[in-house]
Amino acid sequence: MLGEKELIKLFPDFKELVEPSGIDLALDEIFVQKSSGSLIDNEKNLPDLEPLNGPIYTLESQTAYLATIDRKIKIPKGYTMLYKPRSTLLRSFVSVQTAVGDPGFYGTLMFMLYNHGKFDYKIKKGDRIAQGVVFEVDGSGEYNGSYQEEE
Ligand SMILES: O=c1ccn([C@H]2C[C@H](O)[C@@H](COP(=O)(O)OP(=O)(O)OP(=O)(O)O)O2)c(=O)[nH]1
């Protein structure tokens, strides 16, 4: 796993968010689901989304949301990034569900939030919701999938 000194070099855009062993990731927008979706024979049909009104968002009990991170990230070739929730959210009954960041990915990260609690939870745009931890990948290729954006 990479530490602070290496992370500052590899992720200059996140300089002030670098932690001893990871990078803090801050909330941008939150979306609710507006239509059905499907995945059939690798054909993706993503649900339509509607943004919530911010900057203070209310997560209702037993409801799922999608959240974007406030700046685009480039994961250099030869590295992968795993995303873990900020424990303050877990301590508040809100989970952050995440996947794997691929070597070479450039774009906007999107995570799922779920309020497992019995009550509303309020969270503001700009607050940190997760931490990315970075590992070296031997013999890595480069991501060029459907979520890749133009640099
Ligand atoms: O929780 C996560 C984890 C990763 N990513 C970004 C970085 C990752 O490199 C990219 C693609 O993720 P993944 O490979 O899991 O997506 P896929 O569903 O396999 O997409 P594709 O078919 O385009 O490869 O999305 C997120 O936005 N959210």
The ligand as a Gaussian input file, in Angstrom:
#p B3LYP/6-31G(d) Opt

LIG

0 1
 O      -16.876000       2.487000      -6.633000
 C      -16.326000       2.804000      -7.693000
 C      -15.180000       2.151000      -8.158000
 C      -14.630000       2.531000      -9.353000
 N      -15.171000       3.555000     -10.067000
 C      -14.589000       3.983000     -11.356000
 C      -13.113000       3.658000     -11.456000
 C      -13.098000       2.408000     -12.264000
 O      -11.872000       2.271000     -12.954000
 C      -14.269000       2.631000     -13.202000
 C      -14.827000       1.381000     -13.793000
 O      -15.155000       0.499000     -12.770000
 P      -15.456000      -1.030000     -13.122000
 O      -14.299000      -1.608000     -13.889000
 O      -15.904000      -1.686000     -11.881000
 O      -16.703000      -0.820000     -14.107000
 P      -17.411000      -1.807000     -15.094000
 O      -18.817000      -1.884000     -14.692000
 O      -16.636000      -3.083000     -15.227000
 O      -17.343000      -0.946000     -16.416000
 P      -16.730000      -1.316000     -17.848000
 O      -17.616000      -2.395000     -18.370000
 O      -16.781000      -0.074000     -18.636000
 O      -15.311000      -1.756000     -17.591000
 O      -15.243000       3.288000     -12.399000
 C      -16.281000       4.222000      -9.612000
 O      -16.765000       5.176000     -10.208000
 N      -16.841000       3.803000      -8.430000

